[in-house]
Amino acid sequence: MHLITPHPDLEAKDIEMFRPMHWLALAWKDMERCPTAGVTHGLILAIIGGGLFWFARHEFWWIAAMLSACMIVAPLLAMGLYEISRRLERNEEATLTDAFRIWTSGDKRLIQFGLLLALSSAGWLVCSAALIHWMLPASVHTPADFVRLVVLQSNFGLFEIWVFMSALIAAPMFASTLVTIPLLMDHPTLTVQQAVLTSWRVVALNPFAMACWAGILCLFTALGIGSAFLGLLGVVPMLGHASWHAYRDLVAYDPSVH
């Protein structure tokens, strides 16, 4: 049986609980130094999200599918912001062209990881549909149906189970994606399995700090989407740049490999 072993040159680092606030401060500086790239990333996701929501506004399951699609697009879209932050920390010129270049790099490991994200998101959608169909005598078709029959139900049960199930699926996705994409970008010889394992080790070493960071991600994302997607113009670059600085803080690396 083949066992996945950690990369010998990578080490998870221990941080204080409120270190994520420092990542946001560094992200703000990156946004000031290269605002065009950040706003462009936010605009792309706002257009995609807003367009999908408009298309699916009357169908609950299409909205759920849209959220699943955003869970796939957002981490991959952030690669451009990671590249901007990486160049800025080296005091190199960073432009939108550099972000586009990393998107079109054709790295098979990033494509493989994107497929894994797609499978996870599809799994959440299928599990949600199966749970609601199994526990509800009536069908959910529109967003109003979901609010009336699931969220506002008088008895304890379905909504709480749905939230718990979603959290069970979201938690390993968060642990698997925390630093995986920056690791793959930074270490050409690293496998997807080793990057994911390193990401899990980081979360295991810093459970409270990572819970704080997950809460910040959820809060900012909710604000971005809740503002008719316009807030994503600022939220996307803020969280993208901050995620790169999180990676730098959480994983010890050898500068000689760069």
N, C-alpha and C positions, 0 to 999 in steps of 0.2 A: 504494500500500500504506500503510495507516494504522499508524503507529508509536506505541507507548505511551511517553509522555515523563514524567519525574519531576515531581512537584508542585514548583513553584518556591519555595514557602515551607517545604519540609521538607528536612532535611539529616541524614544518618546521622552519628553521633558515634563517635569512637574511645574505647574504655574499656580499663582494665587487665584482665588475665586473670581475676583472682579477685574482680572486682566483683560477681558473682552472690551472694556471701556477704552483701554489704551489702543486696541486695534481700530476702534472707530475714530479715535483722534488721528491716528496715522492715515486712515483712509481719507479723512477730510483733507489732509495735506496733499495726498495724491490727486484728489479731485481738483484741488486748486491749481496744481502744476500741469494737469492734463485734462481740462474740463470737457473738451470736445468728444474724446473717446468715451468718457463715462456717460455723458448725456445720450450719445448715439446708442450705446448698449441699452440704456433705460428706455429709449424711444422704440427700439426694436421689440423689446419684450412687451412694452405697453401696447404697441400696435397688434402684436400677435395675440396677447391676452384679451385686449378689448375687442378685436375682431372675432375671436372665438366665442367670447361671451355674448356678443350681439347675435351671432349666428345661433347660439344655443340657449338664448334667454328664456324660451318657453318650454324647454325640455330639461328636466333635472338630470337625467343620465348623460346628456350631452355636456352639461355643465361639469359633472363629475369627470367625464372624459377630458374636458378642457383642463381641469386642475391637474389631472394625471400628466397631460402633455406638458404643462408648465413645469412640473417636477422634473421632467426630462430635459427641457430646453434650458432652464435657468442655470444649472451647474455647468452645462457645456458652453453656454453663451459666456459665462464668467471667465472662460479661458482667456479671452481677449483682455479682460481687466487684470488677470494674473500676470500676463505678459507685460502690460503697461507698468504695473507695480514692480515687477522684476527689473525692468530696464531703469526705472526711476531710482531704485535702491542702488544701482550701479553708477548712478549719475550719467546715464546715457540718455540720448534724445528718445522720447517716446511719442509715437503718433498713432493715429487710427489705422494706418497702413500696417503697423506692427501687430495690432490686434487681428486684422484680417488675415495676416500671414499665418498666425498660429491656428486660426480656424481651418485654414486650407492645407495644413501640414500633412494630412493623410496618415497620421500616426494610428496604426492598427490597434494599439492598446487603448487609445481614447475611444475609438469606434466600438471596441469590445465592451468597454465600460459603459458607453452609452446604451448598448443593447441590454446590459444588465439592469440599468436604470429603467429602461422601457418595460422589462419583464416584471420588475418590482411594482411599478406604477400600475401595470395591467392587473397584477395580482390583487392590489388594493381595490381596484374597481370591481373585479369579479367577486371578491369576498364581500364587498359592500352590497352588491346587487343580490347575492345569494342570501345574506343575512336578512335584509329587508323583505325579500320575497318570502322567506321561510317564516318570519315572525309576524308579518302583516296580513290580515285578511283582505285588505284593500290594496290596490296597486298604486305605486308612486310614479306619476308621469311628469308633473310640473314642479317647479321650486315651491309653489304654494302647497302642493300635496306633501312634500317632504317636511315643511315647517309644521303643517297642521297634524299630520299623522305620525311623525317621528319626533320632532323637537318639542312640540307642545302637548304631547300625549299626557294624560293625567296619571297614568300608572308608571311606576319605576320599571325600567327594563330595556326596551329597544334602543332608545337614544344613548343611554349610558353604555350599553354593550357595544354599540357602533363606535362610540368615541374610544372606548377601551381597545377595541379591535384595531382601529385606525392608529392608535398610539403604539400598539404592539408591532405594527408594520412600519410605522414612521421611525421608530427608535433605531432598529438595525440599519435602515436606509441612511439615517443621519450619521451613525457610527461608520458606515461604509464609505460615505462621501466626504467626510470632514476635511481630510487633507489628501485624499487619493489623487485628484486631478493635478494639484500642484506638484505632488511627488512624481507623477508620471511625466510632467513637463520638465521637471528639474533633473531627473535621472533617466536617461535614455535606455539604460539596461535593466531597469526595474520592471518586474512583471506586474500585471494587474493584481494578482493574488497577493504578492508581497506588499503592494501599496495599500490594499484594503486591510491586510493584517496589521500594518503599521498604524493605520487610522483607528482600528479597533483598540490597539494598545494605548493610543493617546487618550481615547475616551475612558478606558478602564483606569488609567492613572489619574485622570482629572474629572471624576464624575460630577462634582458640584460646579466647577467652572464650565464644563461642557453643558450642563443643564442651564446655566445662566446664559451661555451663548445661544443655545437652542431657543430659549425664551425670547432673546433679542431678535433672532432671525424671524421667528413667528410674528412678533409684534410689528416689526418693520414691514414684513410682507403683507400683513393684514392692513396696515395703514396705506401701503402702496396700492393694493387692490381696491380697498374701500374708498379711495378717493377717485373712483372711476378710472383707475389705472394711471392717472396722471402723476401720482406720487412715485410711480416706478422710475420716473426720470431721475429722481435723486436717490431713491432706495436701492436700485440695482447697482449703481457705481459704488455707493457707500458700502454695501454688504460684499460686493465683489472684491474691492480693494482690501477691506478688513479681513476677508477670508484668506487672502495671500499673507497678510501679516500674522494671522493666526497660525498658519502653516510654519512660518519662520520661527515663531515662538514655541511651537509645540513639538517640532522635530529637529533634533540635532543633526547637522550635516557637515560634510567635509568641504570647505570652500575650494579646495584644490580641484574638485571635479567639475567646476564651472568654468 
